[in-house]
Amino acid sequence: MRCVARAVVGAGLVLTCTGPAWAQVPTPGPPPTVPGALLERPCQPPRSSREDWAGLCRYQEANRQIAPPVRVVMTGDSITEFWLRTSPGFFAEGIVDRGISGQTCPQVLARFYQDVVLLRPKVVHILCGTNDIAGNTGATSIEEVANAVRAMADLARANGIAVVLGSVPPAGAFGWRPEMRPAGQIAVLNAWLRDFAKARGLGFADYHAAMADAAGAMKPGLSNDGVHPNAAGYAVMEPIARAAIDRADPPETL
């Protein structure tokens, strides 16, 4: 389009344009391609532990491949993760292990929807707290740990999943935190877990009562390091877990 200014008596300068007006409007093209972090497979290549604080990559692909139905998801820290390795026979008939070594309750919460809710189990068994007391993700409080457990319980029940809380197993010392003497704080956290389970009508699996000595440490023979159950320790835990799970989801009878 061409425009010319000309003088007109009584009107001053008048701008006259010829040609189609739309010729000056640029035709919109496709939006530019801008790189972003929203990927279909964000764990390929693997994310670093700093980027994947919650451990979402650990089970993300396995969750896509799992075959329903799932009766129980066991989620938590190394005590849950090592359970499968030590006693694989327990994980049959729809019981799935989703423990990650070293995790605190907020980390388990952060992956709870992915690793529990989307698997649609009938029951979730939540066992965490050891690493919170050890300070694996920094200083914390009973209220912060409690809030993470409350949130997991609420998420589960909102999605029709029954909840079993496991008490933190006993420990007189942590090998990776030798300056700590955790028995007293474990007892405090377990008292809260027991009271919370009772108030909310949740299942409670009391491993601590069956595994602790008089000082609150692990009984001899149930662990090789005083924290993580060995085969004998898991043999003590399994009937307690099964009983709590069966109360939450009674087995079918003929």
TORSE-860110 format. One line per field, with one value per residue (C-alpha): x, y, z. Coordinates in nm, 3 decimals, m for minus. Example, Ala and Ser with C-alpha at 12.3 -4.5 7.8 and 13.67 -1.06 7.14 Angstrom:
u = 1.230_1.367
v = m0.450_m0.106
w = 0.780_0.714
This chain:
u = 0.000_0.128_0.038_0.091_0.043_m0.115_m0.244_m0.619_m0.769_m0.949_m0.833_m0.459_m0.255_m0.454_m0.301_m0.419_m0.343_m0.394_m0.383_m0.539_m0.513_m0.451_m0.124_0.048_m0.072_0.189_0.058_0.099_0.328_0.369_0.480_0.852_0.978_1.110_1.299_1.135_1.167_0.825_0.922_0.729_1.009_1.191_1.390_1.566_1.854_1.840_1.799_2.055_1.964_1.964_1.707_1.504_1.483_1.168_1.299_1.026_1.248_1.304_0.970_0.824_0.879_0.796_0.464_0.368_0.431_0.265_m0.024_m0.340_m0.491_m0.270_m0.385_m0.121_0.151_0.425_0.585_0.859_1.234_1.510_1.329_1.058_1.296_1.516_1.210_1.162_1.529_1.542_1.202_1.070_0.807_0.612_0.557_0.311_m0.059_m0.069_0.171_0.406_0.720_0.780_1.043_1.346_1.651_1.735_1.404_1.221_0.843_0.816_1.001_0.766_0.475_0.611_0.596_0.285_0.043_0.270_0.387_0.069_m0.253_m0.213_m0.152_m0.504_m0.431_m0.686_m0.441_m0.128_0.125_0.324_0.649_0.876_1.032_1.372_1.549_1.353_1.487_1.834_1.803_1.872_1.708_1.801_1.654_1.281_1.011_0.745_0.487_0.654_0.675_0.315_0.195_0.353_0.188_m0.148_m0.127_m0.051_m0.340_m0.575_m0.463_m0.513_m0.858_m0.977_m0.900_m1.065_m0.742_m0.729_m0.428_m0.197_0.070_0.378_0.556_0.921_1.134_1.363_1.718_1.967_2.208_2.246_2.563_2.556_2.484_2.697_2.648_2.273_2.083_1.742_1.549_1.364_1.257_1.147_0.921_0.771_0.702_0.551_0.319_0.192_0.150_m0.048_m0.274_m0.326_m0.416_m0.667_m0.823_m0.861_m0.961_m0.646_m0.461_m0.152_0.127_0.331_0.673_0.849_0.672_0.778_1.138_1.263_1.464_1.418_1.636_1.448_1.720_1.676_1.671_1.981_1.958_1.692_1.933_2.291_2.339_2.089_1.855_1.764_1.591_1.762_1.579_1.494_1.371_1.144_1.013_0.894_0.743_0.556_0.277_0.222_0.198_m0.030_m0.266_m0.294_m0.343_m0.606_m0.798_m0.789_m0.883_m1.034_m0.940_m1.220_m1.367_m1.545
v = 0.000_0.349_0.667_1.030_1.352_1.644_1.987_2.050_2.400_2.428_2.084_2.114_1.806_1.497_1.148_0.949_0.577_0.338_m0.038_m0.306_m0.227_m0.589_m0.585_m0.426_m0.691_m0.966_m1.320_m1.505_m1.806_m2.102_m2.016_m2.045_m2.370_m2.295_m2.566_m2.658_m2.907_m3.073_m3.402_m3.721_m3.929_m3.693_m3.978_m4.058_m3.983_m4.023_m3.713_m3.643_m3.694_m3.315_m3.277_m3.578_m3.507_m3.717_m4.019_m4.005_m4.175_m4.484_m4.653_m4.434_m4.683_m4.986_m4.827_m4.804_m5.174_m5.309_m5.545_m5.497_m5.582_m5.450_m5.542_m5.362_m5.105_m5.099_m4.756_m4.603_m4.600_m4.865_m5.084_m5.130_m5.143_m5.411_m5.615_m5.729_m5.816_m6.010_m6.180_m6.184_m6.444_m6.184_m5.983_m6.208_m6.204_m5.836_m5.691_m5.434_m5.279_m4.907_m4.831_m4.609_m4.621_m4.303_m4.126_m3.915_m3.892_m3.571_m3.746_m4.045_m3.800_m3.624_m3.946_m4.087_m4.009_m4.163_m4.467_m4.545_m4.376_m4.439_m4.810_m4.826_m5.066_m5.166_m5.095_m4.884_m4.968_m4.657_m4.703_m4.401_m4.187_m4.342_m4.106_m3.804_m3.868_m3.914_m3.580_m3.718_m3.414_m3.173_m3.072_m3.132_m3.156_m3.400_m3.165_m3.171_m3.549_m3.570_m3.339_m3.563_m3.871_m3.690_m3.587_m3.941_m4.078_m3.814_m3.879_m4.251_m4.231_m3.971_m4.230_m4.523_m4.679_m4.823_m4.716_m4.914_m4.718_m4.905_m4.806_m4.710_m5.013_m4.972_m4.843_m4.753_m4.583_m4.495_m4.612_m4.310_m4.069_m4.213_m3.909_m3.970_m4.183_m4.211_m4.451_m4.176_m3.986_m4.309_m4.375_m4.025_m4.057_m4.402_m4.275_m4.009_m4.264_m4.494_m4.215_m4.079_m4.422_m4.474_m4.128_m4.171_m4.538_m4.646_m4.974_m4.983_m5.241_m5.221_m5.357_m5.163_m5.346_m5.683_m5.590_m5.351_m5.441_m5.269_m4.974_m4.919_m5.068_m5.357_m5.697_m5.907_m6.123_m5.917_m5.683_m5.681_m5.308_m5.228_m5.043_m5.254_m5.585_m5.899_m6.214_m6.291_m5.935_m5.945_m6.283_m6.102_m5.816_m6.018_m6.169_m5.825_m5.668_m5.941_m5.912_m5.534_m5.561_m5.834_m5.618_m5.331_m5.558_m5.884_m6.177_m6.337_m6.650_m6.928
w = 0.000_m0.099_0.091_m0.034_0.166_m0.033_0.055_0.029_0.067_0.400_0.510_0.542_0.469_0.368_0.357_0.058_0.042_m0.244_m0.256_m0.034_0.335_0.430_0.238_0.538_0.791_0.831_0.792_1.123_1.104_1.335_1.688_1.743_1.890_2.239_2.429_2.760_3.045_3.005_2.846_2.785_2.941_3.181_3.338_3.010_3.049_3.427_3.635_3.904_4.269_4.310_4.033_4.144_4.517_4.555_4.363_4.098_3.844_4.057_3.980_3.705_3.424_3.638_3.731_3.364_3.320_3.632_3.576_3.783_4.016_4.294_4.642_4.852_4.790_5.052_5.046_5.258_5.300_5.301_5.553_5.290_4.994_5.151_5.251_4.891_4.854_5.182_5.174_4.815_4.900_5.097_4.778_4.604_4.528_4.444_4.703_4.546_4.698_4.648_4.912_4.845_5.067_5.258_5.208_5.463_5.496_5.284_5.001_5.021_5.012_4.704_4.501_4.671_4.389_4.127_4.324_4.518_4.407_4.034_4.098_4.250_4.536_4.795_5.078_5.124_5.394_5.493_5.684_5.720_5.992_6.060_5.822_5.943_6.293_6.144_5.963_5.616_5.452_5.728_6.061_6.095_6.362_6.473_6.320_5.977_5.981_6.104_5.827_5.563_5.711_5.741_5.376_5.259_5.462_5.322_4.963_5.004_5.163_4.912_4.645_4.820_4.949_5.301_5.508_5.734_5.922_6.035_6.352_6.312_6.405_6.706_6.686_6.954_6.714_6.346_6.174_5.942_6.233_6.516_6.737_6.762_7.014_6.847_7.071_7.260_6.948_6.780_7.079_7.055_6.681_6.726_6.998_6.758_6.476_6.704_6.827_6.475_6.339_6.620_6.576_6.200_6.201_6.017_6.045_6.264_6.244_6.565_6.470_6.745_7.028_6.888_6.803_7.076_7.383_7.718_7.609_7.282_7.064_6.822_6.988_6.916_6.608_6.426_6.243_6.124_6.183_6.456_6.216_5.914_5.978_5.854_5.749_6.113_6.162_5.860_5.979_6.292_6.090_5.830_6.043_6.199_5.852_5.719_6.013_5.974_5.597_5.635_5.880_5.630_5.337_5.464_5.240_5.043_5.192_5.007
